Amino acid sequence: FKLQNKIKTKYRCLLFVSAQARISCVRVKYLFLTWLTVLVGSWVIYVQYSTYSELCRGHQCKNAICDKYKRGIIDGSACVGLCDKETLYMGRCLSTLPNNQVTPLGGPATQRSPVFDTPTRGTSVEKFREMVHNHLKSKLGEQANLASLVTQILSVADGNRDGRVSLPEARSMWALLQMDEVLLGLLLQDRGHTPRLLGFCGDLYMTERVHYGPLYGLPLPWPLSSWLPTGVQRTVDQWFTPSWPRKAKISMGLLELVEDIFHGTYGSFLICDLNAAIFGYTDHYELRLLNNKAVISEEQFRERMKTLKCQTDSDCAYGADCLSSCDAAERRCKEEPLKPNLAKACGVLKDYLLRGAPSGLREELERQLYACMALRGSAQMNMEHSLILNNLKALLWRQISHTKDS
């Protein structure tokens, strides 16, 4: 009996020691993971802060612009508020790219560092009009309505609304027109797809603030985003989105953008990096294109493809999404885009619209989205393309036309 008790006591001791060892092991693992998390987090914060403090220097940007304004080199509708009255100021930095400094200034503001020497002193308004016309022609190709676009641009250039474009105003506008994203913003201004241009000073320009962006998804630090499996990340991306009727309204805005940039007033355009990150939406759930740099004219794409030699189709690319095919015999890229914007837009909208979709709609919506994603070629006005676009818009509209979100 005593021997039995001793064995039991010894067994309990062994169990206790074993449990202690396991607890110690768990503690070591926990401490290691905590240490690793703190180390990685601290490193990410340090890198972000270093980049921010090195590149986001709003006061230097303002000083450089205002110096040129006070010397009479540049002028524009935002110069008085920025430099004289100081009612405009640089706020939080939104971009750390050296050639694309973006900060809230009433709305996002972008500025680069060009030399403001064009047009030269003595250039007449008519000569400047001709310069703008030729520049637009090189970007958009021969278009019937270029003259009206030139007039619109000269009207915007007249920042103080005195009925004439001064040399400093002309220099500012010329610098802005060298940025394709500004030109596209002016082209789409009336359609409401891009943030409204609120003012400019030199090559710094202000736009309407878009409160919500990207369209969906959380901006994760690269160590975390690289560890997360793709399927998990796609699910997480859809967690923080508006109610389904509001998503439908935003999606209709994207479909209307795709419709408007094809065979529009000033030609056709391609979105060459079509993803959720380049879109946002307003308080009224209206879509806005946040990154105009992702869009180029079809004329520019074709000209680019003409110059490319190739071995395979992968050699015929412009950006992430604008692809052509390789002519094996000629070893040159063909000019025709392989995939229309509508197919790429439907790929972006698929998970966004299907999550939370009404049960009676989901099957038909999924069928139409997959048919849309299967579109090929750039024959944008053919019957199939128009039919799929109109059917999708009609399907979404029927669901929200009777709600306050319409």
Salt bridges, closest charged atoms under 4 A:
GLU54 OE1 - ARG57 NH2 3.39
ASP67 OD2 - ARG71 NH1 2.82
GLU86 OE2 - LYS62 NZ 3.91
GLU126 OE2 - ARG129 NE 3.95
GLU142 OE1 - LYS137 NZ 3.06
ASP162 OD2 - ARG164 NH1 3.89
ASP180 OD1 - LYS139 NZ 3.06
GLU181 OE2 - ARG112 NH2 3.00
GLU208 OE1 - ARG288 NE 3.35
GLU259 OE1 - LYS393 NZ 2.79
ASP260 OD2 - ARG191 NE 2.88
ASP260 OD2 - HIS193 NE2 2.62
ASP283 OD2 - HIS211 ND1 3.89
GLU286 OE1 - ARG288 NH2 3.48
GLU298 OE2 - ARG302 NH2 2.80
GLU303 OE2 - LYS306 NZ 3.27
GLU335 OE1 - ARG302 NH1 3.81
GLU336 OE1 - ARG302 NH2 3.25
ASP351 OD2 - ARG234 NH2 2.74
ASP351 OD1 - LYS350 NZ 3.07
GLU364 OE2 - ARG367 NH2 2.71
ASP405 OD1 - ARG246 NE 3.01
